[in-house]
Amino acid sequence: MNPSPSSGRCDGQAGTADLMDDWLFLSPESARPQGREEVSVEDLETEDRGKLKSRLVSAWNSVKYGWPLKQKSKFSKSSSLIMFGKSYELKNEGDRESFRRSFASLLWLTYRRGFPQLGGCSLTTDSGWGCVLRTSQMLLARGLMLHLMPPDWTWSASHRAVKDDMDLLPSAVSEESEWNPHESANKRGRKLSLGSRLERPFEATHTRMVSWFADHPSAPFGIHKLVDLGRSSGKKAGDWYGPSTAAHILRKAVASSADVPDLVVYVAQDCTIYLQDVKKLCEQPPPCPWKSVIILVPVRLGGQDLNPAYITCIKSLLKLPCCIGIIGGKPKHSLFFVGFQDEHLLYLDPHYCQPTVDVTKKNFPLESFHCKYPRKVAFSRMDPSCTIGFYAKRQKDFESLCMDVNEALSTSAGTYPMFIFSEGGSQEDQGIGRPNNTTTFLQRKDELRRADTSDSMEEFVLI
């Protein structure tokens, strides 16, 4: 969907709303609340028409994106599938099952409808405009999972929620018998009887972490909080957010939260990670330990299209366990990239509008926060504007991160690196806001060209 600067809506939304206007004016009394005489009739009609339009737009987006979400992607048995630094051989039943459980354990944050009104407006849904905020939530959730959970933790219910939802292409090397879901279910049941007991202490942490992303003003990383923090960047509910703006909003959200006091977020400036600035954020007076850090690097990897010279480097970064994903997408459609197979990126899609879940209820349902449909998209369709995320738990992990990422960046042969590390510090304090200089130089072959990395350019590409 294309942004419409004059209306603040996407073309699809505006069209739906315009078609509704005449119908709504025919019967305003039918939608008018009772018992609110102190409010003018005109105000009530405007408010109620806005809410009804919002519901219809949400329903339209659910139909538009819901069906494609459940379509199966084709995965090859003869190629490794990489997700968050781990390799899976899909011709092996054990690896297939491990991948399914790991994928279904990722937090899936999508459009929601019916939540409390966002500050300063009557919107009760982010359908049609909040996809970058949702993908940024998913990246943060991945970082929190590494921060709070043991390595390779999986959701204990994922074995029940996940079925054989991957279409597997035959292996070019060998054919094997088809996967038997009943046989595997029996094997899983025996294996999980002990495993579920060992994982039980972390289920409360998992549930608490989901509640942090609730669609409620009190949630530290919910849509209400992110929209509120976006105001300092000139954004409001219903606006378009770019990957760079989303990175700074995440930094502010973590800094303002008391739930994870031992975690900080650093946002690279002008495609540069200033090591001195990272150390200032992470170092604490003795005997306190070094704070864990999420590093976010906003980049633009081409003009209107992705420069294919960067594909090898993207793959190298996604192979690193320290990489927590990419806030990106395909043109006009933000996605959260978590891995790849061959020439296709693996992703989670936020474009599915679900009812809001009341997380204040005991044992609230978790199923809608997890996805069992692995999807992929060709690298060639990846939008050049994106934010790449990394996580380091301890100081030695950060040092290893720097070495591993530097080595991965060197795979961009013949092209200026996506970003660089600098030993010094920047002149811009991370606590102040966006850097003033948003222009960086990209070098390809022997030619210099300027690339504008400002939000105005990236939000032309992504919604």
ChimeraX attribute file (.defattr): number of C-alpha atoms within 10 A of each C-alpha:
attribute: neighborCount
match mode: 1-to-1
recipient: residues
	/A:1	15
	/A:2	16
	/A:3	23
	/A:4	13
	/A:5	11
	/A:6	7
	/A:7	10
	/A:8	15
	/A:9	20
	/A:10	20
	/A:11	16
	/A:12	16
	/A:13	25
	/A:14	17
	/A:15	12
	/A:16	15
	/A:17	19
	/A:18	11
	/A:19	10
	/A:20	15
	/A:21	12
	/A:22	10
	/A:23	10
	/A:24	17
	/A:25	11
	/A:26	9
	/A:27	10
	/A:28	16
	/A:29	13
	/A:30	8
	/A:31	13
	/A:32	16
	/A:33	12
	/A:34	8
	/A:35	7
	/A:36	10
	/A:37	9
	/A:38	6
	/A:39	9
	/A:40	9
	/A:41	15
	/A:42	10
	/A:43	10
	/A:44	19
	/A:45	18
	/A:46	12
	/A:47	16
	/A:48	18
	/A:49	20
	/A:50	16
	/A:51	17
	/A:52	15
	/A:53	21
	/A:54	24
	/A:55	18
	/A:56	16
	/A:57	22
	/A:58	26
	/A:59	17
	/A:60	18
	/A:61	19
	/A:62	20
	/A:63	13
	/A:64	14
	/A:65	15
	/A:66	16
	/A:67	10
	/A:68	12
	/A:69	19
	/A:70	14
	/A:71	14
	/A:72	15
	/A:73	16
	/A:74	14
	/A:75	21
	/A:76	19
	/A:77	23
	/A:78	17
	/A:79	16
	/A:80	17
	/A:81	24
	/A:82	22
	/A:83	26
	/A:84	20
	/A:85	20
	/A:86	15
	/A:87	17
	/A:88	20
	/A:89	18
	/A:90	23
	/A:91	24
	/A:92	13
	/A:93	15
	/A:94	13
	/A:95	15
	/A:96	19
	/A:97	19
	/A:98	18
	/A:99	21
	/A:100	23
	/A:101	23
	/A:102	19
	/A:103	24
	/A:104	24
	/A:105	24
	/A:106	22
	/A:107	26
	/A:108	25
	/A:109	31
	/A:110	26
	/A:111	26
	/A:112	25
	/A:113	21
	/A:114	18
	/A:115	20
	/A:116	15
	/A:117	15
	/A:118	22
	/A:119	14
	/A:120	9
	/A:121	11
	/A:122	15
	/A:123	22
	/A:124	21
	/A:125	29
	/A:126	24
	/A:127	27
	/A:128	27
	/A:129	23
	/A:130	24
	/A:131	28
	/A:132	27
	/A:133	31
	/A:134	29
	/A:135	29
	/A:136	28
	/A:137	25
	/A:138	29
	/A:139	32
	/A:140	25
	/A:141	22
	/A:142	22
	/A:143	26
	/A:144	18
	/A:145	22
	/A:146	17
	/A:147	19
	/A:148	14
	/A:149	16
	/A:150	11
	/A:151	9
	/A:152	10
	/A:153	14
	/A:154	24
	/A:155	21
	/A:156	19
	/A:157	15
	/A:158	20
	/A:159	20
	/A:160	11
	/A:161	16
	/A:162	18
	/A:163	15
	/A:164	14
	/A:165	16
	/A:166	19
	/A:167	13
	/A:168	17
	/A:169	13
	/A:170	14
	/A:171	14
	/A:172	10
	/A:173	8
	/A:174	9
	/A:175	11
	/A:176	11
	/A:177	6
	/A:178	9
	/A:179	13
	/A:180	10
	/A:181	11
	/A:182	9
	/A:183	9
	/A:184	13
	/A:185	14
	/A:186	10
	/A:187	11
	/A:188	14
	/A:189	14
	/A:190	10
	/A:191	11
	/A:192	14
	/A:193	10
	/A:194	10
	/A:195	12
	/A:196	16
	/A:197	10
	/A:198	11
	/A:199	17
	/A:200	12
	/A:201	10
	/A:202	17
	/A:203	16
	/A:204	12
	/A:205	14
	/A:206	19
	/A:207	15
	/A:208	12
	/A:209	18
	/A:210	20
	/A:211	22
	/A:212	18
	/A:213	25
	/A:214	24
	/A:215	29
	/A:216	22
	/A:217	19
	/A:218	13
	/A:219	18
	/A:220	21
	/A:221	28
	/A:222	22
	/A:223	26
	/A:224	23
	/A:225	23
	/A:226	24
	/A:227	24
	/A:228	18
	/A:229	21
	/A:230	22
	/A:231	12
	/A:232	11
	/A:233	14
	/A:234	9
	/A:235	15
	/A:236	19
	/A:237	25
	/A:238	19
	/A:239	19
	/A:240	26
	/A:241	26
	/A:242	28
	/A:243	31
	/A:244	27
	/A:245	24
	/A:246	26
	/A:247	28
	/A:248	23
	/A:249	25
	/A:250	27
	/A:251	22
	/A:252	21
	/A:253	20
	/A:254	20
	/A:255	16
	/A:256	14
	/A:257	14
	/A:258	10
	/A:259	12
	/A:260	14
	/A:261	12
	/A:262	17
	/A:263	23
	/A:264	20
	/A:265	26
	/A:266	25
	/A:267	25
	/A:268	28
	/A:269	22
	/A:270	21
	/A:271	21
	/A:272	18
	/A:273	24
	/A:274	19
	/A:275	19
	/A:276	13
	/A:277	20
	/A:278	21
	/A:279	16
	/A:280	10
	/A:281	18
	/A:282	19
	/A:283	14
	/A:284	13
	/A:285	7
	/A:286	7
	/A:287	6
	/A:288	9
	/A:289	13
	/A:290	19
	/A:291	18
	/A:292	24
	/A:293	25
	/A:294	28
	/A:295	25
	/A:296	29
	/A:297	26
	/A:298	30
	/A:299	25
	/A:300	26
	/A:301	23
	/A:302	16
	/A:303	13
	/A:304	15
	/A:305	17
	/A:306	19
	/A:307	16
	/A:308	15
	/A:309	17
	/A:310	23
	/A:311	18
	/A:312	16
	/A:313	21
	/A:314	21
	/A:315	22
	/A:316	20
	/A:317	28
	/A:318	27
	/A:319	20
	/A:320	19
	/A:321	16
	/A:322	25
	/A:323	27
	/A:324	31
	/A:325	29
	/A:326	28
	/A:327	31
	/A:328	26
	/A:329	30
	/A:330	20
	/A:331	20
	/A:332	15
	/A:333	20
	/A:334	29
	/A:335	29
	/A:336	27
	/A:337	28
	/A:338	26
	/A:339	26
	/A:340	24
	/A:341	20
	/A:342	14
	/A:343	13
	/A:344	19
	/A:345	26
	/A:346	22
	/A:347	23
	/A:348	27
	/A:349	27
	/A:350	25
	/A:351	27
	/A:352	23
	/A:353	25
	/A:354	20
	/A:355	14
	/A:356	18
	/A:357	20
	/A:358	14
	/A:359	20
	/A:360	9
	/A:361	8
	/A:362	7
	/A:363	9
	/A:364	12
	/A:365	12
	/A:366	15
	/A:367	14
	/A:368	14
	/A:369	17
	/A:370	20
	/A:371	21
	/A:372	23
	/A:373	22
	/A:374	22
	/A:375	22
	/A:376	22
	/A:377	19
	/A:378	14
	/A:379	21
	/A:380	16
	/A:381	14
	/A:382	25
	/A:383	26
	/A:384	25
	/A:385	30
	/A:386	25
	/A:387	25
	/A:388	23
	/A:389	27
	/A:390	27
	/A:391	26
	/A:392	24
	/A:393	19
	/A:394	15
	/A:395	17
	/A:396	11
	/A:397	15
	/A:398	22
	/A:399	12
	/A:400	14
	/A:401	19
	/A:402	17
	/A:403	12
	/A:404	16
	/A:405	20
	/A:406	16
	/A:407	14
	/A:408	20
	/A:409	21
	/A:410	16
	/A:411	19
	/A:412	19
	/A:413	14
	/A:414	13
	/A:415	16
	/A:416	18
	/A:417	20
	/A:418	19
	/A:419	20
	/A:420	17
	/A:421	14
	/A:422	13
	/A:423	10
	/A:424	11
	/A:425	15
	/A:426	18
	/A:427	8
	/A:428	14
	/A:429	11
	/A:430	20
	/A:431	11
	/A:432	7
	/A:433	16
	/A:434	18
	/A:435	14
	/A:436	10
	/A:437	12
	/A:438	14
	/A:439	13
	/A:440	18
	/A:441	13
	/A:442	18
	/A:443	15
	/A:444	14
	/A:445	9
	/A:446	7
	/A:447	7
	/A:448	11
	/A:449	10
	/A:450	10
	/A:451	18
	/A:452	16
	/A:453	20
	/A:454	20
	/A:455	17
	/A:456	12
	/A:457	16
	/A:458	24
	/A:459	20
	/A:460	17
	/A:461	22
	/A:462	27
	/A:463	25
